Amino acid sequence: MKSFEAEMRHDRKSLVALSHMQYDLFCTRNRTARGVLSAVVIVAALACGGGSVWSLLLIAYGCYLLTSTYAASNRTAHKIADQLEAAGRPLPASRYVFEKDRMRIFDLNSGEELEALPYGAVLRLGEDLNAYYLFRTEYGGYRIPKSELGEREEEFRRFVQNKTGKLFIRRLTPLNRVRQWLHARDREPEHL
């Protein structure tokens, strides 16, 4: 079997996507608590007469809790990018080689091998519309763009799931669900 290879040259957008996936996979209690708290605040504000100034402020706060889910992860991703730029260092760029028993990670900026990660050491797998994510810890992971895999994307998915014994968890916002549906329609054969 031919191994899989992919490259990832990070920019701010990809660092933010990696940070969002990290939040989705490892902060489920926080996400659930925010949702419940925002619902309680909004319902309480409406029950107390939604027309007063305090009720409107509580509704606004409840809506803020719902919509600011990724505020901390956005700050973290941008802070990392700012620190690297201030130090005159490039954003991370990696080449991933998926072998029979491990994933090898090479730094494209220096050419050095950074890590040989056994598949059993992968903690969680994630997926969004554009990439796959492999996390070795709750603090560190790798982003593999689907565009790098070409026609072997599904084969890659099965390979990694089989080797790690884990399933990819999909991050699908309502907008991403519509995009995925439209993308799937584009790949379907046309019927007369």
PLY file of the C-alpha trace (Angstrom):
ply
format ascii 1.0
element vertex 192
property float x
property float y
property float z
element edge 191
property int vertex1
property int vertex2
end_header
0.00 0.00 0.00
1.29 3.45 -0.88
1.59 5.78 2.10
-0.19 9.11 2.29
1.65 12.43 2.19
0.34 15.94 2.75
1.70 19.42 3.37
0.27 22.16 5.56
1.53 25.74 5.38
-0.31 27.60 8.11
-1.74 31.07 7.84
-3.90 32.89 10.39
-7.07 31.33 9.00
-5.76 27.76 9.33
-4.48 28.44 12.88
-7.95 29.70 13.80
-9.55 26.58 12.25
-7.18 24.35 14.23
-8.01 26.26 17.40
-11.76 25.96 16.76
-11.47 22.20 16.26
-9.45 21.92 19.45
-12.23 23.75 21.32
-14.92 21.56 19.75
-13.16 18.31 20.63
-11.88 19.09 24.11
-14.18 21.74 25.61
-17.58 20.09 25.30
-18.53 20.77 28.93
-17.72 24.44 28.50
-19.71 24.60 25.27
-22.70 22.86 26.88
-22.55 25.07 29.98
-22.47 28.22 27.79
-25.50 27.01 25.84
-27.51 26.14 28.95
-26.54 29.37 30.75
-27.46 31.51 27.75
-30.82 29.76 27.40
-31.55 30.25 31.13
-30.61 33.94 30.99
-32.76 34.59 27.89
-35.78 32.68 29.25
-35.47 34.43 32.65
-35.29 37.82 30.95
-38.37 37.06 28.85
-40.26 35.70 31.87
-39.56 38.90 33.82
-41.15 41.07 31.17
-39.01 41.38 28.07
-39.61 45.15 27.66
-37.56 46.55 30.54
-33.99 47.77 30.13
-32.65 45.03 32.44
-34.51 42.35 30.51
-33.10 43.63 27.23
-29.59 43.68 28.71
-30.01 40.08 29.93
-31.25 38.99 26.51
-28.26 40.69 24.88
-25.91 38.96 27.33
-27.53 35.57 26.64
-27.13 36.15 22.89
-23.50 37.16 23.43
-22.86 33.88 25.27
-24.32 31.97 22.32
-22.39 33.80 19.63
-18.99 34.26 21.29
-18.20 30.57 21.64
-14.87 30.79 19.83
-13.70 34.17 21.20
-10.97 32.64 23.41
-9.74 30.24 20.72
-9.62 33.11 18.18
-7.52 35.18 20.59
-5.14 32.27 21.18
-4.62 31.58 17.46
-3.98 35.25 16.68
-1.68 35.61 19.70
0.47 32.69 18.45
0.65 34.22 14.96
1.53 37.65 16.40
4.28 36.20 18.60
5.84 34.31 15.69
5.71 37.38 13.44
7.19 39.60 16.18
10.06 37.13 16.59
10.65 37.12 12.84
9.77 33.44 12.56
7.50 31.96 9.89
4.17 30.37 10.70
4.34 26.56 11.03
4.70 24.58 7.82
4.74 20.79 7.93
4.89 17.75 5.73
3.09 14.68 7.01
3.98 11.18 5.92
1.53 8.48 6.98
3.27 5.13 7.16
2.08 1.69 8.19
2.61 2.16 11.93
3.18 5.89 12.44
2.79 9.42 11.19
6.04 11.29 10.58
6.04 15.08 10.81
8.68 17.20 9.07
9.18 20.95 9.49
9.19 22.49 6.00
10.90 25.63 7.33
13.97 23.78 8.67
13.72 20.40 6.91
14.03 18.56 10.23
11.87 15.67 11.36
9.87 16.90 14.35
8.10 13.78 15.48
7.25 10.19 14.63
3.80 9.77 16.13
2.52 6.21 16.57
-1.16 5.96 15.61
-1.97 4.58 19.06
-0.82 7.90 20.56
-3.48 9.91 18.68
-5.98 11.16 21.25
-8.79 12.52 19.02
-9.70 12.97 15.37
-11.69 15.87 13.95
-12.97 16.97 10.57
-14.47 20.05 9.02
-15.34 20.89 5.44
-11.73 21.61 4.43
-9.44 19.50 6.61
-8.80 16.55 8.90
-7.34 17.10 12.35
-5.26 14.72 14.45
-4.66 15.64 18.09
-1.88 13.95 20.06
-2.87 15.87 23.22
-5.60 18.31 24.08
-3.03 21.09 23.54
-1.43 20.04 20.27
-2.69 18.80 16.95
-2.14 18.69 13.23
-4.27 19.94 10.34
-4.27 17.95 7.09
-5.98 19.83 4.21
-8.36 17.62 2.25
-7.14 19.26 -0.95
-3.72 17.66 -0.35
-5.26 14.18 -0.44
-6.99 14.54 -3.80
-8.98 11.48 -4.85
-7.59 9.46 -1.94
-9.48 11.47 0.69
-11.93 8.69 1.63
-9.14 6.10 1.55
-7.14 8.33 3.92
-10.13 8.68 6.26
-10.59 4.91 6.49
-6.83 4.35 6.90
-6.47 6.78 9.83
-9.66 5.59 11.55
-8.52 1.97 11.21
-4.99 2.69 12.50
-6.06 4.85 15.45
-9.22 2.94 16.37
-11.05 6.30 16.56
-13.64 8.03 14.40
-13.39 11.50 12.91
-15.76 13.88 14.71
-17.28 16.35 12.29
-17.61 20.01 13.04
-20.57 21.13 11.00
-22.08 24.52 11.61
-25.37 25.16 9.80
-23.53 27.08 7.08
-21.01 24.24 6.67
-23.87 21.74 6.38
-25.31 23.71 3.45
-21.84 23.99 1.85
-21.25 20.26 2.26
-24.64 19.48 0.72
-23.88 21.76 -2.25
-20.39 20.29 -2.61
-21.83 16.74 -2.59
-24.34 17.75 -5.26
-21.49 19.03 -7.46
-19.81 15.62 -7.31
-22.94 13.65 -8.19
-23.41 12.44 -11.76
-25.89 14.42 -13.79
-29.19 12.74 -14.57
-31.17 13.36 -17.68
0 1
1 2
2 3
3 4
4 5
5 6
6 7
7 8
8 9
9 10
10 11
11 12
12 13
13 14
14 15
15 16
16 17
17 18
18 19
19 20
20 21
21 22
22 23
23 24
24 25
25 26
26 27
27 28
28 29
29 30
30 31
31 32
32 33
33 34
34 35
35 36
36 37
37 38
38 39
39 40
40 41
41 42
42 43
43 44
44 45
45 46
46 47
47 48
48 49
49 50
50 51
51 52
52 53
53 54
54 55
55 56
56 57
57 58
58 59
59 60
60 61
61 62
62 63
63 64
64 65
65 66
66 67
67 68
68 69
69 70
70 71
71 72
72 73
73 74
74 75
75 76
76 77
77 78
78 79
79 80
80 81
81 82
82 83
83 84
84 85
85 86
86 87
87 88
88 89
89 90
90 91
91 92
92 93
93 94
94 95
95 96
96 97
97 98
98 99
99 100
100 101
101 102
102 103
103 104
104 105
105 106
106 107
107 108
108 109
109 110
110 111
111 112
112 113
113 114
114 115
115 116
116 117
117 118
118 119
119 120
120 121
121 122
122 123
123 124
124 125
125 126
126 127
127 128
128 129
129 130
130 131
131 132
132 133
133 134
134 135
135 136
136 137
137 138
138 139
139 140
140 141
141 142
142 143
143 144
144 145
145 146
146 147
147 148
148 149
149 150
150 151
151 152
152 153
153 154
154 155
155 156
156 157
157 158
158 159
159 160
160 161
161 162
162 163
163 164
164 165
165 166
166 167
167 168
168 169
169 170
170 171
171 172
172 173
173 174
174 175
175 176
176 177
177 178
178 179
179 180
180 181
181 182
182 183
183 184
184 185
185 186
186 187
187 188
188 189
189 190
190 191
